[in-house]
Amino acid sequence: MNGLGRIVHSRETRRQAMNKPVAAFENLGRPENLADEIAQQLRDRILKETLGPGQRLPTEQALGAQFGVSRNVVREAIARLKLTGLVETRHGVGTFVKRDMANRPFEVEQDDLLDFKQLIDVYRLRVEIESGAAALAATHRTAAQLEALKESLKQDEHPAEDWEAGANSAVDFHLAVSQASNNPYFVRIMGHLSSVIRDAVRTLHFRSSGTPRVHEIHAEHERIVQAIERQDASAARQAMRDHLENGINGYRNLFGN
């Protein structure tokens, strides 16, 4: 095949990929937010490459017909995907899955935590990130940040049945550890994760209310703070790792996995 032939063949291959038929989507039922549900279904297809890089999405009219919603709802769902860097709109042509996914912003969706395997994957990410943040906090924390950590421990002391307050204070404690690392990138990534893990932690506290695990969490937080106070980076790293690994095991016990 000569040079011109290869160019024509390449263009034809791209055209076929862009116009590849899209399988029907799941029925929406009655979700609380139609745009979020549509965005999630499209996102799942894109991340699993059922909708591949460069492929054109069905038109707003076609998606609206499949989901049984207005074009405005579809437009709102696609806007969410554009914000997270999954798709791009070409004026007068359509909406396409982005070819270069490596440049899209880092994100963890709340819906990711509804799947047990993905929930555990997020916790394993936390183990590696937050154990490092705890070690840095031990060597870089200020006196004021140490006092803030001790204050956050006091907020841990809720009745076991007050699971929502316990969930909120647990997330706030982990944010305080990241801030004590004095590394802005740990703070930023934990700021993002905290917004999605708060519901996951709330679920754990709700399902474990009145069980020993609620009291264990406070004791584990104390060990982390004590290591940071001693400026023992190795002990702080291990205490945080143990704490989050125990959290993973707690989810396994609760969900029977």
C-alpha positions as CSV (number, residue, x, y, z in Angstrom):
1,M,0.0,0.0,0.0
2,N,1.5,3.4,-1.0
3,G,1.6,6.5,1.2
4,L,-1.7,7.9,-0.1
5,G,-3.4,4.5,0.4
6,R,-2.2,4.3,4.0
7,I,-3.6,7.8,4.7
8,V,-7.0,6.9,3.2
9,H,-7.1,3.6,5.1
10,S,-6.2,5.4,8.4
11,R,-8.9,8.0,7.9
12,E,-11.4,5.3,7.1
13,T,-10.4,3.3,10.2
14,R,-10.9,6.4,12.4
15,R,-14.2,7.2,10.7
16,Q,-15.5,3.7,11.4
17,A,-14.3,3.9,15.1
18,M,-16.1,7.3,15.5
19,N,-19.3,5.9,14.0
20,K,-19.2,2.5,15.8
21,P,-22.7,1.6,17.0
22,V,-23.4,2.0,20.7
23,A,-25.3,-0.7,22.6
24,A,-28.5,0.3,24.5
25,F,-28.1,1.8,27.9
26,E,-29.6,0.5,31.1
27,N,-33.1,1.7,32.1
28,L,-32.9,4.7,34.4
29,G,-35.7,3.7,36.7
30,R,-36.3,6.7,39.0
31,P,-32.9,8.0,40.2
32,E,-32.7,11.2,42.2
33,N,-30.7,13.0,39.6
34,L,-31.2,12.0,36.0
35,A,-28.2,13.9,34.6
36,D,-25.9,12.2,37.2
37,E,-27.2,8.8,36.3
38,I,-26.7,9.3,32.6
39,A,-23.3,10.7,33.1
40,Q,-22.4,7.7,35.3
41,Q,-23.5,5.2,32.7
42,L,-21.6,7.0,29.9
43,R,-18.6,7.3,32.2
44,D,-18.6,3.5,32.9
45,R,-18.7,2.8,29.2
46,I,-15.8,5.1,28.5
47,L,-13.6,3.8,31.3
48,K,-14.3,0.2,30.3
49,E,-13.7,1.3,26.6
50,T,-17.1,0.0,25.5
51,L,-17.1,3.6,24.2
52,G,-13.5,3.7,22.9
53,P,-11.1,6.7,22.5
54,G,-12.2,8.9,19.6
55,Q,-15.6,7.3,19.3
56,R,-18.6,9.6,18.7
57,L,-21.3,9.5,21.3
58,P,-24.9,9.2,20.1
59,T,-26.6,12.5,19.5
60,E,-28.4,14.3,22.3
61,Q,-31.7,13.4,20.6
62,A,-30.7,9.7,20.4
63,L,-29.5,9.6,24.0
64,G,-32.7,11.4,25.1
65,A,-34.8,8.8,23.3
66,Q,-32.8,5.9,24.8
67,F,-33.0,7.3,28.4
68,G,-36.5,8.8,28.1
69,V,-35.4,12.3,29.1
70,S,-35.2,15.7,27.5
71,R,-32.2,16.9,25.5
72,N,-31.5,19.4,28.3
73,V,-30.9,16.6,30.8
74,V,-28.6,14.8,28.3
75,R,-26.7,18.1,27.7
76,E,-26.2,18.5,31.5
77,A,-24.9,14.9,31.7
78,I,-22.4,15.5,28.9
79,A,-21.3,18.8,30.6
80,R,-20.3,16.7,33.6
81,L,-18.2,14.4,31.4
82,K,-16.5,17.4,29.8
83,L,-15.6,18.8,33.2
84,T,-13.8,15.6,34.1
85,G,-12.0,15.5,30.8
86,L,-13.7,12.4,29.4
87,V,-15.3,13.8,26.3
88,E,-15.0,16.8,24.0
89,T,-17.5,18.5,21.8
90,R,-16.7,19.5,18.2
91,H,-19.0,22.2,17.0
92,G,-21.3,21.0,14.3
93,V,-19.9,17.5,14.4
94,G,-20.8,15.9,17.8
95,T,-19.4,14.8,21.1
96,F,-16.4,12.4,21.2
97,V,-14.6,10.3,23.7
98,K,-11.2,12.0,24.2
99,R,-8.3,10.1,22.7
100,D,-5.7,11.1,25.3
101,M,-7.1,10.0,28.7
102,A,-3.7,10.5,30.5
103,N,-4.3,14.2,30.7
104,R,-7.7,14.1,32.3
105,P,-7.9,15.3,35.9
106,F,-7.5,12.8,38.7
107,E,-10.9,11.9,40.2
108,V,-12.6,9.3,42.5
109,E,-16.4,9.3,42.1
110,Q,-18.7,8.7,45.0
111,D,-20.4,5.9,42.9
112,D,-17.0,4.1,42.7
113,L,-17.4,3.5,46.5
114,L,-20.7,1.7,46.0
115,D,-18.8,-1.2,44.4
116,F,-17.0,-3.3,47.0
117,K,-13.9,-4.0,44.8
118,Q,-13.5,-0.3,43.9
119,L,-14.1,0.7,47.5
120,I,-11.2,-1.5,48.6
121,D,-9.0,-0.2,45.7
122,V,-9.6,3.4,47.0
123,Y,-8.7,2.3,50.5
124,R,-5.5,0.7,49.3
125,L,-4.7,4.0,47.6
126,R,-5.3,5.7,50.9
127,V,-3.0,3.3,52.7
128,E,-0.1,4.3,50.5
129,I,-0.8,8.0,50.5
130,E,-1.8,8.5,54.1
131,S,0.9,6.4,55.6
132,G,3.4,8.7,53.9
133,A,1.6,11.8,55.0
134,A,1.7,10.5,58.6
135,A,5.4,9.9,58.4
136,L,6.0,13.4,57.0
137,A,3.7,14.9,59.7
138,A,6.0,13.3,62.4
139,T,9.0,15.2,61.1
140,H,7.4,18.4,59.7
141,R,4.5,19.2,61.9
142,T,4.4,22.4,63.9
143,A,3.4,22.8,67.5
144,A,0.1,24.3,66.4
145,Q,-0.6,21.4,64.0
146,L,0.1,18.9,66.8
147,E,-2.5,20.7,69.0
148,A,-5.0,20.6,66.1
149,L,-4.5,16.8,65.9
150,K,-5.0,16.5,69.6
151,E,-8.2,18.6,69.3
152,S,-9.4,16.4,66.5
153,L,-9.0,13.3,68.8
154,K,-11.4,14.9,71.2
155,Q,-13.9,15.2,68.4
156,D,-13.6,11.4,68.0
157,E,-15.2,10.9,71.4
158,H,-18.9,10.4,70.3
159,P,-21.4,7.8,71.6
160,A,-21.1,4.7,69.5
161,E,-24.7,5.1,68.1
162,D,-23.8,8.7,66.8
163,W,-22.4,7.2,63.7
164,E,-22.7,10.3,61.5
165,A,-20.8,12.5,63.9
166,G,-18.2,9.7,64.2
167,A,-17.8,9.5,60.4
168,N,-17.4,13.3,60.0
169,S,-14.8,13.5,62.8
170,A,-12.8,10.5,61.3
171,V,-12.5,12.3,58.0
172,D,-11.6,15.5,59.6
173,F,-8.8,13.7,61.6
174,H,-7.3,12.4,58.4
175,L,-7.4,15.8,56.8
176,A,-5.6,17.2,59.9
177,V,-2.8,14.6,59.4
178,S,-2.4,15.6,55.8
179,Q,-2.2,19.2,56.7
180,A,0.5,18.4,59.4
181,S,2.6,16.9,56.6
182,N,3.1,20.5,55.4
183,N,3.2,19.1,51.8
184,P,0.5,20.9,49.7
185,Y,0.1,18.0,47.4
186,F,-0.9,15.6,50.2
187,V,-3.3,18.3,51.3
188,R,-4.8,18.6,47.8
189,I,-5.2,14.9,47.1
190,M,-6.7,14.3,50.6
191,G,-9.0,17.3,50.1
192,H,-10.4,15.6,47.0
193,L,-10.6,12.1,48.5
194,S,-12.3,13.4,51.7
195,S,-15.2,14.6,49.7
196,V,-15.9,11.1,48.4
197,I,-14.8,9.0,51.3
198,R,-17.0,10.8,53.8
199,D,-20.0,8.8,52.7
200,A,-18.0,5.6,52.7
201,V,-16.8,6.2,56.3
202,R,-20.3,7.2,57.3
203,T,-21.6,3.8,55.9
204,L,-18.9,1.9,57.9
205,H,-19.8,3.8,61.1
206,F,-23.5,3.2,60.5
207,R,-23.2,-0.5,60.0
208,S,-20.7,-0.9,62.8
209,S,-22.5,1.2,65.4
210,G,-22.3,-0.4,68.8
211,T,-19.5,-2.8,67.7
212,P,-15.9,-2.8,69.1
213,R,-14.7,-1.3,65.8
214,V,-16.0,2.1,66.7
215,H,-13.9,2.2,69.8
216,E,-10.9,0.7,68.0
217,I,-10.9,3.6,65.5
218,H,-10.4,6.1,68.3
219,A,-7.6,4.1,69.8
220,E,-5.9,3.8,66.4
221,H,-6.1,7.5,65.9
222,E,-4.5,8.0,69.3
223,R,-1.5,5.8,68.3
224,I,-1.0,7.9,65.2
225,V,-1.0,11.1,67.1
226,Q,1.3,9.8,69.7
227,A,3.9,8.7,67.1
228,I,3.6,12.1,65.4
229,E,4.1,13.8,68.8
230,R,7.2,11.8,69.4
231,Q,8.4,12.7,65.9
232,D,8.8,9.0,65.1
233,A,8.2,8.8,61.4
234,S,8.5,5.1,61.1
235,A,5.9,4.5,63.9
236,A,3.6,7.1,62.5
237,R,3.7,5.4,59.1
238,Q,3.0,2.0,60.5
239,A,0.2,3.2,62.8
240,M,-1.6,4.8,59.9
241,R,-1.0,1.8,57.7
242,D,-2.4,-0.5,60.4
243,H,-5.4,1.8,60.9
244,L,-6.4,1.8,57.3
245,E,-5.7,-1.9,56.8
246,N,-8.0,-2.5,59.8
247,G,-10.6,-0.4,58.0
248,I,-10.3,-2.6,54.9
249,N,-10.8,-5.7,57.1
250,G,-13.8,-4.0,58.7
251,Y,-15.4,-3.6,55.3
252,R,-14.7,-7.2,54.4
253,N,-16.4,-8.3,57.6
254,L,-19.4,-6.0,57.1
255,F,-20.0,-6.9,53.5
256,G,-19.1,-10.6,53.8
257,N,-16.1,-10.5,51.4
